[in-house]
Amino acid sequence: MTARRNPVGTGQAMEFEVWSDLIKQSKGALHVFLPLLDRGLDAVVHRMTDRRYIALQVKGRTARENGKVNLMVPADSLVDDDALILASLIDEIPNQIDLVVTERTFKQLAAREIVKGKHFYEAAFAMHPVRSRWLPFLVPRAQLADRILETSIALALERISPDLLKPSERHTGWLGFLGEAEVIRRLAENPRLDLFRPFPDLEMVEVLARDNVTRRLAGLQVKSATVTDVRGEAQIHIRNSTLTDDPTTWVVGLAWRNEANAFDEECLLIPAADIPRVAIDGGPKMTIDFRPASPQRTRIDPYRRRLADLSRLVLDCTQAPFAGT
């Protein structure tokens, strides 16, 4: 007996095929953030040419009917009018074509259907049509990154600093991972925050938080350091090459206490644009001297926060001016 294909598995396989194609084609100009909490979006892509975040939904189909790809999309699964729908065949074919269209336009052009009381949008497109309402939105898979960048790869790379595309160097891996996991756990407590991770991890933003009510975003870089026994200080290092003045980007600083085997109850939450003002410039890296719970006044005092309040504070960050644009 032939094993039946799992539609969830094949759909996820197509998603990762799309992410892989975007990463390879864009040569680092597009960074893919995948959801840690899945509430409707398959990914958010960070376009490094203009720092815009673009939400994506991928719709895969395993077969064509009458030479066309047929889509039935539940109306309640379309959660963001500005998000891009990318629809295509899961099974690869020569000269494959993808439908790339905003949810807003898709809802305008698709037919409406009601099945068992549930509302759907229905659409159908051929791989290489001569005439179709979907023709302006059909893109060869080999040009997918160009479509999302809205320019050629060559021109896009000219607009990006070469240092930004270098892989991050390895550092204290276990503590870095622990810090990110702690921040993600805290943020997951807030049902308004959808969370995404970048693949590959090449830029300053390591965790992307999206307010699923306002659709605004805050990008976070999580930095963890161990509190020293002598000075009670955790030295947080940030690479100069990743620094940005983007108002949607923030640094979360955590202080690990060996004696408690836990992070301190106090953390830092600093707009990325403020880092040069509060950090010590040490060449390739900037250093922030964080003394949690210390009564001594320092220039980082305005950014000291309770770790327990982090999810609420990050939600406030998504409301900052220009967030998510």
C-alpha positions, 0 to 999 in steps of 0.5 A: 500500500502506498503511504498517504502524504501528510498535507501538513508535512508537505506544506512545511516542506514547501515553506522551507523551500521558499525560505531557502530560495529567498535566502540563496537568491537575495545573498543576505538582502532578505532575512527570514524570521520564522514564527515561534508562536504560530497565529496565522503568519508563516514568516516575516521577511526583513528587507535590508535595503529599506529595513521594512518588515514584510509578513508572508503566508505560503499556500501550497497545493499538491496537484493541478486541476485542468492545468490550474492551481486552485486555492481555497483560503479560509477568510479567517486565516487572512490576518494582515491586509499588507501581508504577502500571499505566496501560492504555488505547487508543492511538487516542483515542475520546470519553470515553476510560477508562484502567485505573489499578492497582498492579502488585500488584493487577493480578497479583492480579486478572488471569488467568495464562497461559503462552505458549511457556513464558513467563508472562503476565498477561491482563486485559480491560476495557470503556470503560464497564462496568456490572460488572467486577472492574476497575471500581474502577480505571477512570478517565476520562482527564480525571481522570487527574491527580486519581487520581494526586494522590488529591485534586482539582487545586484542593486539591492546589495549595493545599498547594503553595508558588506559588514552587515552580511557577515555571519555573526562570530560565535561567543558564549553560546550557552549563555546567549541561547539561555538569554534568548530562551528566557526573553522568548518565554517572557514574551510568550506570556503576552497573547498579543505578541507573535514571536519570530526568529531569523533564519539565517541569524545575520543582523542585529534583530534576533527575536521579532515581536509583532503585536497581532492587534495593531500589526506593529513590530519591535526587533530585539537583540538579546545580550546576556552576560555573567555578573562578576563576583568582584564588581557585581558587574555584567559586561554586555558587548554589542558588535559595531557592525550590527548597530542601527538607528532603526526605531523598531530595534531594541537591545535587551540586556540580561545579567546571569548570576552564577550563585542563583543559577538564574538571571537577575530580576533586573534587565535592560531595555535600550533603543538601538539608536541610544547604544552609542550614547550609553556604551563604551566604544571599544573598536569592533565592539561596544560595551555596556557596564550593567550593575543590576540592583546597584544604587550607584547612578549611571547613564544606563539608569533610564533603561533599567527595568524589571524582567517580570515586566518585559512582555508589557514593555516590549508591547509598548515598544511596538507602539514606538514611532514608525514601528513596523514601517 
